[in-house]
Amino acid sequence: MAISIDGLASKLDTKAIIDALMNVERLPRTILSAKSDDRKAVIAQLQALNASLQSLATKAKDAAGPTALLQRTATSSDDTLTVTASAGAPVLRADVVVDRVATAHSVVTGAFGSATDDPLVFTVLGADGKPVEVRPTSGAAADIAHALSATGTGITASAVSAGVDADGQALWRLQITATETGAENAFQVFRGDAAAVAAGTASDLATEPGSAIVTVGADAQVRLWAGTAAEQTVTSASSTFTSLFAGVDVTVTRAAATPLSVTVAADADGSAAAAKAFVTQIGTLLAAIARGSTATAATNPGQQTTLGVFTGDSTVRALHQALTGAVQLPLDGVAPSTMGLSVDRWGALTFDQEAFTKALADDPAGVQQVFAGVAARVQDVAERYSDKYEGLLTARITGQESEVKMLGEQLSRWDLRLEQRRETLERTYAAMETMLSRLQTQSSYLESQLSALSGTAKK
């Protein structure tokens, strides 16, 4: 780094002069930096658009499915029975008799102060029938409960106060419960090791004095078509019967002697809402492209026209046209506009829910076919542009990123060049100050010599 002698001899503000010169030198670098920032802003917008397209492709795949518009409402005659139905579930009404709900196996031990077994070991037989030995750190009820809970055998244990003995010492019980309901999750806990269990000499905690089985692990059970020749019994390890009917799950919370009704009905409003949500997502994306492609014209003298981030981008323009065509072009001679999907004169996508609901009621199969066709075309466009390997929009982003990388390399070279230029200017002005200082010194010396000669001549 050159030593700066700021105007020491010349009385000039050399630092300000160098800064001014560097500002001129930096102009090309400033233009490059602005260009890089502009490209980065475009990349950010393109990436956001690409993410929206990927989300749209996923939603379009679902919307193109055969059950997209077969929304259902599910109800029961009693709040102790909850029904949920997936799209496409059959419309039905059936009676269900709830014989019992699922219970978790639970055991409580007799009261004790501290376990004195030697060795202190318990064995758990879980649903798989494999013995797991448990060795607590002490005979205290809390330590035994902790050790049993940590076995990973599907049980949890807790120590419960049981008063005091004749000597005033605290007594405890262990309550041991399966973590899941159902007969298959029943368990046994023995006092003794696995060998003693196999030999039949270990003591089952549930059969010891003062112990009891609080609840026996049992499956939930319901009956369909009760009282008829077609009566069918269905069991479940939990109180939820998954696919009791095709696409219909039933959860019971209490047994009931009388039949409870289950009803699954078509949900026209739900179907229209599902269609509207999908169309709205397409419309939002198209609107975002339109906003990003709109230039703001200058209205007053001195103002400049501001271009949108997508203005002039042929890839984005082609995407907008492809999505618009996917929504509004006919399928097998049927225009989507007949079921409420249309593009207005400003290019905005609209959805007439009333018209859609009416069309769905008049011809559900036809509307489903047209809607699925539209969704399939939208999916094709979205995937063609947003595919992470070969997508057209992905390629556009990659190209912009390559340009930003190239601009960054140019900026780095400019930074080095400008740094070297500043050092050169600082050396030049420092040398000038040094030379001026020498000349001033010589001038002063000569003036003093001439002055001395003049004085001698006068004598």
N, C-alpha and C positions, 0 to 999 in steps of 0.2 A: 504494500500500500504506500503510495507516494505521500510525502510529508506536505501538508497544506500550509502555505504561508499566505494568509488571506490579506492581500492588499498592504503588506508591511511596507513595501517600497513604492508601489504604484498608487496607493490609496484607493484602489478599486475594490468593489465587493466581488471578489473572484468567485466565491462560493455561489452567489446568486447568478453570476454569469454562467458558471458551469451547469447549475440546475436548469437554467433556461435553455442552454444548448442541449442538455440531456432530454428535456421535454420534447424538443423537436426530433431528436434521435429516436425517442420512444414511441412516436406516433405509429409506425408500422406494427410495433408490438401491441399497442393498445387496440388497434383494429383487429389483430389476430385474437386477442383475449376476448373481445366482444363477440367475435364470430364463434369462438369456443363456447362461451356462455350461452349463446343463442342455440347452438347445437345441443347442449346439455338440457336446455329447457324443452327442446323438441323431443329428445330421448325420453325425458320424464313423462311427457304427455303420451308418447307412443307406448311406453311401458304400461301406463295406467289404462290406456285403451286396450292393450293386449290382455291385461288381467281381466278386464270386463268381458272381453270376447271369450276367454277361457271359461269364465263363470257362465256365460250365456250358452256355451257349447254343452256344458253339463246339464243345465236346466232344459235345453232343447232335447237332449237325449231322453230325459224323463218325460217331457211333454209329448214326444213321439211314441211313447209306449201305448199299448192297447188299453190301459186302464186310466190314462191321464185324466179323462173327463168322466170317469165312473166314480165320482166321489160319493161317500156314504155317510149317513147319520145312523148312530147306533144307540139304542135306549133299552132300559129294562123297567119292569113294573115295580121294582123295589130297589132302594138305594144300597142294600147289602150285596147287590150283584151289579158289577160294573162291566160294561161292554165297550170294546173298541173294535172298529172295523177298518181295514185298509181299503184303499181305492181298488175297485174291481171286485170286492166281496159280493157274494150273491145276495140279492134282496130276499129276505126271509122273515118269518115269525115262527118262533118255537118256544115250547115250555121246557123249563129245566127244574128238576127237583134236586135241591142241595142236601145231600145226606150228611156230610161233615166237611169241615175245613181242615186244612193241613195243620198239623201240630209238630212242635219240636220236642224231641225226647229230652226229659229233664229228671234229674235224680237229686235228692237231698240226703246227706249222711246223718248219722246219729251225732249227738253232741259230744265234743271232746275238748280237752284243754290243749294238749300238745301230743302229736304222734310220737310214740316211743319205740316204734318198730326198729329192729336191728337185723339186717340193714334196712334203711328207710327207702323203700322203692315201691312204686305203683306201676301197673301195666294197663294201658288203654287198648281196647279192641274197638277199632272204628268200623266204618261201613265196609272197608275192604277186608276185614278180618285179620289183618296183620297186627301182631302185638308190638306196641311201642312202650318201652320202659321209660319211666319218669323218676328222676332222683332229685327231690327238693333239696335246697341248701340247709333246711332245718325242719323240725317237726311242727313249726308254727303254722296255723291255718292259712295265714296270708301267703307264706312261702310255698305251701303246697298248692294253693289256688293259682299262684303265678306260674309255677312249674307246669301244672296241667294245661293251663291256657296256652302255654308256649310250645306245646308239642306239635302243633300243625296237624292234629288229627280231627279237626272239625268240632272241637268242643271249647267251651269257655267256662271257667270256674270262678266263683267268688266266695269269700268268707263272710258268714252271716252270724252276728252275735246271738248266742243262745242262753244268755243269763250267766249265773255263777253256780259253782258246785257247793258242797257242804262246807268246804274250807274257804269259801269266798273267792275262789279262783275263777277267772273268766272262762266261759265255755263257748265253743264255736261249732257251727255246722258248715259244711261245704255244699253249695248248690252248683251242680254241674249240668250244663245245658248244651245241646247240639246247636251249632251256629246256623244250621239250615233245617228246614222242616222236612217231613217225609219219613216213611218207614225205613227207607234205605239208609238214612242218616242216624239211626239208633246206634247206641254204643254201650259198652260196659267198661267199668273201671274196677280193677282188682287191686287188693293189697298183697303185694308180692311181685316177684320177677316173672319173666316170660316162661321160664322153666317150670315154675310152680303153677302157672296158669295151664300149661300143657299137661302137667301131671294131675290137675284137678285139686290141688291142695291150697290154691290161692283163694282168698275171701273176696266175694263180690260185694263192693261197698253198698249196693242197692239192697242187699239181703241181710245186712248186719242189723243188730238191734237198734231201734230208733230211726233207721233209715227208711226211705220210701221212694218209689217211682212217682214223681209228681204228675208227669204227663208221659204217655207212651207216644213215641214218634209215629205218626200216621199220615197217610196220603189223604188229600182232599178227594171227595167222591161226589159225583153228580150223576143223575140219570136222565136220559133223553127218552121221550115218548113213553114215560112211565105209565104202567097199567095196560099197555098194549102188547101185542105179540112181538112188536119190534123194539121193546124196551132195551135200552143199551146203557151199560154202566161204564163210566169213564173216570179214571183216577189220575191224580197229578201230585208229584212230590211237593209242589208249592200250591198255594191257593189260587194261582193263575193257570187257567187251562188255555195253553197256546194252541191256536187253530182248532178250537172246539168245533167250529164250522170253518170252511175254507176262508181264510183271511179274517176270521173273527176270533178275538181273544176274550175270555170271560174270567173275571176275578170275583171270588166269593169271600165274604167276610163273616158269614153266620149260616148255620144250618137252618133249613126251613122245611117243614113237613108238607106245605102246599106248593104247588108248582109256581115258578116265577117266569114271567114272559120275557123273551129276548126278541127285539125287533131291529132289523137292518133295512133301511129304506134308501132310495135314491135321493141324493142331495143336489138338486138343480142349482141352488144358489152357490153351494160349495164348488161345483164344477165350473160355473161361470167365474167365480172368484179365482180359481186356479188358472183358468185361461187368461183372465185379466192380468194376473201377476206376471205371467210369462210375456204377454204382449207389452206390458208396461216396461219390463226390463229391456225389451228390444227398442221400444220408443225412447227410453232414457239414453241408450247408447247412441241411437241415431241423432238425438238432440245434441248430445255432447260433441259429436262429429260436426254437426252443423254450426254450433257455436265456435268451435275451434277453427272452422274454415271461413268464417265471416270476417271481412276486412272492415274497419271503421274509417269511413271517409272523413277527410278534413272538412270542417264547417266554417272555419274562420281563417283569414289570411295569417300566414306564418305557421299554421298547424300542419302536421304531416299525417298522411293516411297510415293507419296502423293495421298491419296484416295479422290475421289469425295464425295460430301456431301450425295449423294444418293447411293454410292457404297455399294452393299450388302443389300440394302433395298428391301425386297421381295415385299412389297406393291407397291412401285413405279415401280418396274420392271414389275409387273403384270398389272399395269395401262398402261404402255407403250405398252405392248403386246396387251391389249384389244383395245386400240385406233387404233393401227396399223391394227388389224384384222377388226375393224369396217369400216375402209376406203378401204381396199384392197380385202376383201372376196366378192365373187359374190353374187348378188341378183337375185333370180329366173333364175339362169343360166347365167346372164349377169355380166361380170367383170367390175368394175368401171374403169379399165385401158383403156377400149375401148372408154371412153369419156374423157381421159386425166388425170385421177387420178391414181397415182402409187407411190410405195415405191421403191427407188433404192437399190442397193446392200449394201449401207452403212446405210440403214435404214432411209434415209431422204425422206420425203413426197414431191412429185413434182406435178406440175399442168401444163399441156400442153394446153394453152389457145386456140391455133389454132385448135388442135384436138377437144377440147370441143365445140368450135363454129361450127365446121363442123358437129359434131354429133348432135348438137342442131338443126341445119338447116335441117338435114336429117330426124331426128325422135324426134321432140320436146317433144311429150308425153312420149316416152320411156326414154329419158334423164331425164326429170322431175321426172319420177317414180324412176329411179335408184338413182338420186341425193337425192331425198326426203328419200329414204330408207337408204342411207349412213348417212344422217343427223340425222335420227331417231335413228340409232345405236350409233352414236357418242353422242347424247343426253342421251341415256340410260346409256352409260359408264360414262359420265361426272357426271350425277346425282347419279349414284350408288357409286361413289367414293367421291363426294363432298357434299352430303347431310349433312346438319348441325346437324342432329340428328343421323342418322344411316350410314353415309358415311364411306367407308373403309379408306379413307385418313383422314377423320375427327377423326376416332378412333385411327389412328396412331399418329396423333398430340396430342390427349388427353393422350395417353400412354406416349409420350415423356414429356409432361407437368407434369404428375404425377411423373415421374422420376426426373425431375428438382426440383420439390417441395421437394421430399425426399432428394435429394442431398443438397438442401438449409438447410433443418433441420439438416443434418449431419454436414454441415459447421458451423452452429450456435453452435452446441455442441462442435465442434473442437475449435472454437474461445474461448469459455468459458474454455475449458480444457487447451488451450495454455496460456490464461491469468493467470489461477491458477498456471500453471507450472512456468511461469516467476516470479510470486510473490514468489513461493517456492524457486527458485534459488536465487532471490534477498535477501530473508531472510537468506538463507544458507550462502551466501558469506558475508552478513553483519555480521552474527554471527561469521564467521571465522575471519573477520577483527577485530571485537571486542575482540575475544579471543586472537588473536595475539598481539593486543595492550596491553591487560592485561599482557600477558607473557613478552612482551618487557619491560613493566613498572617494573614487578617483577625482571626481569633480571638486569635492571639498578640499582634497589634498592640493590640487592644482591651484585652486583659489587662494589657499593659505600661502603657497609658494610665491604666487604672483604678488600677493599682498606684501610678503616679506621683501621681495625684490623692489617693489615700489618704495618701501620705507627706506631701504639702503640708498637708493638713488637720490632721494631728497636730502639726505645728510651730505 
